[in-house]
Amino acid sequence: MKHAPSLVIPGTILGSIVLALLGWFLAGQFQLSPSPEVAYAAAPSQETPPPPEPSACQVSPSYPNGILQWCDVISTQAAEAGLPPDLVAAVMLMESGGDPEAYSASGAVGLMQVMPRDGLAASFECVNGPCFASRPTIDELLEPGYNVEYGSQMLAGLIDRLGNPREALKAYGPMDVGYSYADRVLAIFESYSP
């Protein structure tokens, strides 16, 4: 009669090692890890960290601190309006110097000096009635983010309608000053842009 193969591991040292490994494995203290090829295929992103996010500020650092304090707002609103952030910063520097509570003698309000529908601006009459009836209120325009959003969208609309930044800035600025306002803003833009 032939003997069946034995499941007994010969030698006490080898048997002890096998039993110890089996015990560790069953107790959760010993964990199998995949081969390096499997580990790499399973998690390639762990090999190289993602690149750092770019800074949200897209305004030239040469602008004064009064403007740079609004860098994130300018960058966001300029991008949404399709304008160069440094152009929005140049208008802000010219209009308010970065003072969110600026109020001009003509009634313009905030960082971008937008004419509101109320206050002094309510008295301006155009051919079809009050000139600024469709504009936001003074309180709305005193909120910096909203002011920059509104002013940027207004400037972008003027550029689309009039064809270029110089004509748009002439229309954006004070009445009856010709191109002097536009040329001053464009000079600021050129001098501060990298």
C-alpha positions as a Python dict, from the first residue, in 0.01 Angstrom:
ca = {
    (1, 'M'): (0, 0, 0),
    (2, 'K'): (125, 338, -93),
    (3, 'H'): (139, 620, 154),
    (4, 'A'): (-39, 948, 81),
    (5, 'P'): (173, 1260, 74),
    (6, 'S'): (221, 1413, 412),
    (7, 'L'): (110, 1769, 499),
    (8, 'V'): (356, 1782, 780),
    (9, 'I'): (644, 2023, 720),
    (10, 'P'): (967, 1850, 802),
    (11, 'G'): (1199, 2019, 1049),
    (12, 'T'): (1097, 2214, 1351),
    (13, 'I'): (1252, 2549, 1245),
    (14, 'L'): (1077, 2568, 907),
    (15, 'G'): (749, 2452, 1061),
    (16, 'S'): (776, 2714, 1336),
    (17, 'I'): (834, 2993, 1083),
    (18, 'V'): (535, 2890, 876),
    (19, 'L'): (312, 2870, 1181),
    (20, 'A'): (434, 3208, 1309),
    (21, 'L'): (364, 3377, 975),
    (22, 'L'): (23, 3214, 957),
    (23, 'G'): (-55, 3334, 1310),
    (24, 'W'): (56, 3693, 1235),
    (25, 'F'): (-144, 3697, 916),
    (26, 'L'): (-458, 3571, 1085),
    (27, 'A'): (-415, 3818, 1374),
    (28, 'G'): (-390, 4112, 1129),
    (29, 'Q'): (-39, 4200, 1231),
    (30, 'F'): (116, 4086, 907),
    (31, 'Q'): (-19, 4237, 587),
    (32, 'L'): (70, 4137, 240),
    (33, 'S'): (171, 4422, 17),
    (34, 'P'): (151, 4411, -359),
    (35, 'S'): (459, 4404, -571),
    (36, 'P'): (605, 4743, -665),
    (37, 'E'): (454, 4717, -1014),
    (38, 'V'): (106, 4659, -872),
    (39, 'A'): (145, 4939, -617),
    (40, 'Y'): (249, 5182, -890),
    (41, 'A'): (-33, 5079, -1121),
    (42, 'A'): (-286, 5112, -840),
    (43, 'A'): (-182, 5460, -729),
    (44, 'P'): (29, 5650, -984),
    (45, 'S'): (-72, 5987, -837),
    (46, 'Q'): (111, 5904, -515),
    (47, 'E'): (441, 5902, -703),
    (48, 'T'): (429, 6269, -810),
    (49, 'P'): (239, 6531, -610),
    (50, 'P'): (12, 6767, -806),
    (51, 'P'): (162, 7105, -897),
    (52, 'P'): (78, 7390, -659),
    (53, 'E'): (-219, 7607, -752),
    (54, 'P'): (-127, 7939, -912),
    (55, 'S'): (-180, 8253, -709),
    (56, 'A'): (-526, 8403, -749),
    (57, 'C'): (-369, 8748, -787),
    (58, 'Q'): (-317, 8843, -1149),
    (59, 'V'): (-246, 9213, -1089),
    (60, 'S'): (107, 9342, -1138),
    (61, 'P'): (284, 9363, -800),
    (62, 'S'): (412, 9710, -891),
    (63, 'Y'): (69, 9863, -816),
    (64, 'P'): (46, 10044, -480),
    (65, 'N'): (-81, 9853, -175),
    (66, 'G'): (-409, 10044, -186),
    (67, 'I'): (-486, 9861, -510),
    (68, 'L'): (-313, 9530, -432),
    (69, 'Q'): (-535, 9481, -126),
    (70, 'W'): (-816, 9419, -380),
    (71, 'C'): (-607, 9189, -596),
    (72, 'D'): (-826, 8878, -566),
    (73, 'V'): (-1145, 9075, -636),
    (74, 'I'): (-986, 9251, -934),
    (75, 'S'): (-846, 8925, -1074),
    (76, 'T'): (-1177, 8739, -1041),
    (77, 'Q'): (-1395, 9015, -1184),
    (78, 'A'): (-1154, 9100, -1465),
    (79, 'A'): (-1148, 8734, -1571),
    (80, 'E'): (-1530, 8718, -1567),
    (81, 'A'): (-1553, 9036, -1776),
    (82, 'G'): (-1275, 8929, -2014),
    (83, 'L'): (-1054, 9225, -1923),
    (84, 'P'): (-685, 9243, -1834),
    (85, 'P'): (-664, 9264, -1452),
    (86, 'D'): (-411, 9547, -1481),
    (87, 'L'): (-663, 9754, -1678),
    (88, 'V'): (-923, 9715, -1402),
    (89, 'A'): (-652, 9801, -1148),
    (90, 'A'): (-558, 10112, -1349),
    (91, 'V'): (-920, 10233, -1351),
    (92, 'M'): (-943, 10169, -977),
    (93, 'L'): (-620, 10358, -911),
    (94, 'M'): (-740, 10652, -1117),
    (95, 'E'): (-1090, 10654, -971),
    (96, 'S'): (-1056, 10579, -600),
    (97, 'G'): (-696, 10489, -521),
    (98, 'G'): (-837, 10174, -360),
    (99, 'D'): (-1077, 10349, -119),
    (100, 'P'): (-1400, 10144, -115),
    (101, 'E'): (-1594, 10434, 39),
    (102, 'A'): (-1484, 10695, -217),
    (103, 'Y'): (-1763, 10934, -314),
    (104, 'S'): (-1694, 11192, -586),
    (105, 'A'): (-1831, 11545, -617),
    (106, 'S'): (-2041, 11423, -911),
    (107, 'G'): (-2194, 11141, -702),
    (108, 'A'): (-1989, 10841, -824),
    (109, 'V'): (-1937, 10571, -560),
    (110, 'G'): (-1681, 10311, -452),
    (111, 'L'): (-1367, 10153, -589),
    (112, 'M'): (-1457, 10191, -957),
    (113, 'Q'): (-1655, 10516, -904),
    (114, 'V'): (-1982, 10396, -1055),
    (115, 'M'): (-2272, 10640, -1075),
    (116, 'P'): (-2565, 10506, -867),
    (117, 'R'): (-2935, 10558, -931),
    (118, 'D'): (-2982, 10744, -603),
    (119, 'G'): (-2810, 11027, -419),
    (120, 'L'): (-2670, 11317, -617),
    (121, 'A'): (-2669, 11109, -937),
    (122, 'A'): (-3049, 11082, -926),
    (123, 'S'): (-3073, 11448, -1028),
    (124, 'F'): (-2899, 11392, -1364),
    (125, 'E'): (-3155, 11397, -1644),
    (126, 'C'): (-3101, 11249, -1987),
    (127, 'V'): (-3325, 11268, -2296),
    (128, 'N'): (-3540, 10975, -2184),
    (129, 'G'): (-3550, 11056, -1810),
    (130, 'P'): (-3308, 11003, -1520),
    (131, 'C'): (-2967, 10904, -1661),
    (132, 'F'): (-2883, 10636, -1404),
    (133, 'A'): (-3228, 10493, -1322),
    (134, 'S'): (-3118, 10136, -1406),
    (135, 'R'): (-2802, 10150, -1193),
    (136, 'P'): (-2748, 9996, -848),
    (137, 'T'): (-2797, 10198, -528),
    (138, 'I'): (-2524, 10369, -328),
    (139, 'D'): (-2545, 10096, -61),
    (140, 'E'): (-2499, 9823, -322),
    (141, 'L'): (-2202, 10001, -478),
    (142, 'L'): (-2032, 10049, -142),
    (143, 'E'): (-1981, 9669, -131),
    (144, 'P'): (-1631, 9632, -286),
    (145, 'G'): (-1685, 9303, -470),
    (146, 'Y'): (-2010, 9419, -626),
    (147, 'N'): (-1862, 9756, -721),
    (148, 'V'): (-1567, 9596, -903),
    (149, 'E'): (-1798, 9344, -1069),
    (150, 'Y'): (-2036, 9614, -1191),
    (151, 'G'): (-1760, 9850, -1303),
    (152, 'S'): (-1569, 9572, -1484),
    (153, 'Q'): (-1881, 9450, -1665),
    (154, 'M'): (-1968, 9808, -1759),
    (155, 'L'): (-1618, 9871, -1899),
    (156, 'A'): (-1622, 9540, -2091),
    (157, 'G'): (-1961, 9631, -2240),
    (158, 'L'): (-1826, 9970, -2351),
    (159, 'I'): (-1524, 9806, -2513),
    (160, 'D'): (-1752, 9563, -2700),
    (161, 'R'): (-1981, 9843, -2813),
    (162, 'L'): (-1719, 10107, -2896),
    (163, 'G'): (-1447, 9880, -3031),
    (164, 'N'): (-1140, 9963, -2820),
    (165, 'P'): (-1028, 10046, -2466),
    (166, 'R'): (-951, 10412, -2536),
    (167, 'E'): (-1302, 10487, -2663),
    (168, 'A'): (-1452, 10281, -2380),
    (169, 'L'): (-1250, 10465, -2116),
    (170, 'K'): (-1354, 10800, -2265),
    (171, 'A'): (-1717, 10693, -2217),
    (172, 'Y'): (-1651, 10544, -1871),
    (173, 'G'): (-1483, 10857, -1734),
    (174, 'P'): (-1617, 11203, -1654),
    (175, 'M'): (-1812, 11384, -1923),
    (176, 'D'): (-1662, 11675, -2113),
    (177, 'V'): (-1295, 11586, -2058),
    (178, 'G'): (-1235, 11439, -2402),
    (179, 'Y'): (-968, 11169, -2412),
    (180, 'S'): (-765, 11303, -2117),
    (181, 'Y'): (-922, 11056, -1871),
    (182, 'A'): (-879, 10763, -2109),
    (183, 'D'): (-519, 10855, -2183),
    (184, 'R'): (-433, 10889, -1813),
    (185, 'V'): (-582, 10546, -1734),
    (186, 'L'): (-397, 10389, -2028),
    (187, 'A'): (-72, 10554, -1912),
    (188, 'I'): (-121, 10401, -1565),
    (189, 'F'): (-197, 10065, -1726),
    (190, 'E'): (120, 10078, -1937),
    (191, 'S'): (345, 10200, -1657),
    (192, 'Y'): (237, 9935, -1404),
    (193, 'S'): (200, 9638, -1639),
    (194, 'P'): (503, 9407, -1664),
}
